[in-house]
Amino acid sequence: MLFISYYLRGDQNLAFNHWIKSQDVTGGNVEQLQSIYDQSGWDGVASRIISDNSKLPMVRAQMSMILNDHQKAIDYLEVMASQKMGILLLNGPFWKPLNGEPRYQALLKKIGLPMPK
């Protein structure tokens, strides 16, 4: 997802603009999320998305990473693995903060992805 590249570069506004375009949200939700972002930045948006049980676990894992809640991110990734959902690019730079986490390492091993270096 392009928003991750912008987020990692530190361009929060551009990251948000690309993220909001990629979401399956309509009218009022876009306005509501924009308002939350304007008031609270990514932290506010991430908290709102995580609380929305209709969002896919990958989206919630990404938002947990934005909040630096690594254990919660791993929780959502484990849900994805248990439901046989596709897990892509889990050893990319966005997930690097998880590299030292034993649960993350076990998850990568379980789904057959190489350990990050």
Secondary structure as a PSIPRED ss2 file (coil, helix, strand):
# PSIPRED VFORMAT (PSIPRED V4.0)

   1 M C   1.000  0.000  0.000
   2 L H   0.000  1.000  0.000
   3 F H   0.000  1.000  0.000
   4 I H   0.000  1.000  0.000
   5 S H   0.000  1.000  0.000
   6 Y H   0.000  1.000  0.000
   7 Y H   0.000  1.000  0.000
   8 L H   0.000  1.000  0.000
   9 R H   0.000  1.000  0.000
  10 G C   1.000  0.000  0.000
  11 D C   1.000  0.000  0.000
  12 Q H   0.000  1.000  0.000
  13 N H   0.000  1.000  0.000
  14 L H   0.000  1.000  0.000
  15 A H   0.000  1.000  0.000
  16 F H   0.000  1.000  0.000
  17 N H   0.000  1.000  0.000
  18 H H   0.000  1.000  0.000
  19 W H   0.000  1.000  0.000
  20 I H   0.000  1.000  0.000
  21 K H   0.000  1.000  0.000
  22 S H   0.000  1.000  0.000
  23 Q C   1.000  0.000  0.000
  24 D C   1.000  0.000  0.000
  25 V C   1.000  0.000  0.000
  26 T C   1.000  0.000  0.000
  27 G H   0.000  1.000  0.000
  28 G H   0.000  1.000  0.000
  29 N H   0.000  1.000  0.000
  30 V H   0.000  1.000  0.000
  31 E H   0.000  1.000  0.000
  32 Q H   0.000  1.000  0.000
  33 L H   0.000  1.000  0.000
  34 Q H   0.000  1.000  0.000
  35 S H   0.000  1.000  0.000
  36 I H   0.000  1.000  0.000
  37 Y H   0.000  1.000  0.000
  38 D H   0.000  1.000  0.000
  39 Q H   0.000  1.000  0.000
  40 S H   0.000  1.000  0.000
  41 G H   0.000  1.000  0.000
  42 W H   0.000  1.000  0.000
  43 D H   0.000  1.000  0.000
  44 G H   0.000  1.000  0.000
  45 V H   0.000  1.000  0.000
  46 A H   0.000  1.000  0.000
  47 S H   0.000  1.000  0.000
  48 R H   0.000  1.000  0.000
  49 I H   0.000  1.000  0.000
  50 I H   0.000  1.000  0.000
  51 S C   1.000  0.000  0.000
  52 D C   1.000  0.000  0.000
  53 N C   1.000  0.000  0.000
  54 S C   1.000  0.000  0.000
  55 K C   1.000  0.000  0.000
  56 L C   1.000  0.000  0.000
  57 P H   0.000  1.000  0.000
  58 M H   0.000  1.000  0.000
  59 V H   0.000  1.000  0.000
  60 R H   0.000  1.000  0.000
  61 A H   0.000  1.000  0.000
  62 Q H   0.000  1.000  0.000
  63 M H   0.000  1.000  0.000
  64 S H   0.000  1.000  0.000
  65 M H   0.000  1.000  0.000
  66 I H   0.000  1.000  0.000
  67 L C   1.000  0.000  0.000
  68 N C   1.000  0.000  0.000
  69 D C   1.000  0.000  0.000
  70 H H   0.000  1.000  0.000
  71 Q H   0.000  1.000  0.000
  72 K H   0.000  1.000  0.000
  73 A H   0.000  1.000  0.000
  74 I H   0.000  1.000  0.000
  75 D H   0.000  1.000  0.000
  76 Y H   0.000  1.000  0.000
  77 L H   0.000  1.000  0.000
  78 E H   0.000  1.000  0.000
  79 V H   0.000  1.000  0.000
  80 M H   0.000  1.000  0.000
  81 A H   0.000  1.000  0.000
  82 S H   0.000  1.000  0.000
  83 Q C   1.000  0.000  0.000
  84 K C   1.000  0.000  0.000
  85 M C   1.000  0.000  0.000
  86 G C   1.000  0.000  0.000
  87 I C   1.000  0.000  0.000
  88 L C   1.000  0.000  0.000
  89 L C   1.000  0.000  0.000
  90 L C   1.000  0.000  0.000
  91 N C   1.000  0.000  0.000
  92 G C   1.000  0.000  0.000
  93 P H   0.000  1.000  0.000
  94 F H   0.000  1.000  0.000
  95 W H   0.000  1.000  0.000
  96 K H   0.000  1.000  0.000
  97 P H   0.000  1.000  0.000
  98 L H   0.000  1.000  0.000
  99 N C   1.000  0.000  0.000
 100 G C   1.000  0.000  0.000
 101 E C   1.000  0.000  0.000
 102 P H   0.000  1.000  0.000
 103 R H   0.000  1.000  0.000
 104 Y H   0.000  1.000  0.000
 105 Q H   0.000  1.000  0.000
 106 A H   0.000  1.000  0.000
 107 L H   0.000  1.000  0.000
 108 L H   0.000  1.000  0.000
 109 K H   0.000  1.000  0.000
 110 K H   0.000  1.000  0.000
 111 I H   0.000  1.000  0.000
 112 G C   1.000  0.000  0.000
 113 L C   1.000  0.000  0.000
 114 P C   1.000  0.000  0.000
 115 M C   1.000  0.000  0.000
 116 P C   1.000  0.000  0.000
 117 K C   1.000  0.000  0.000
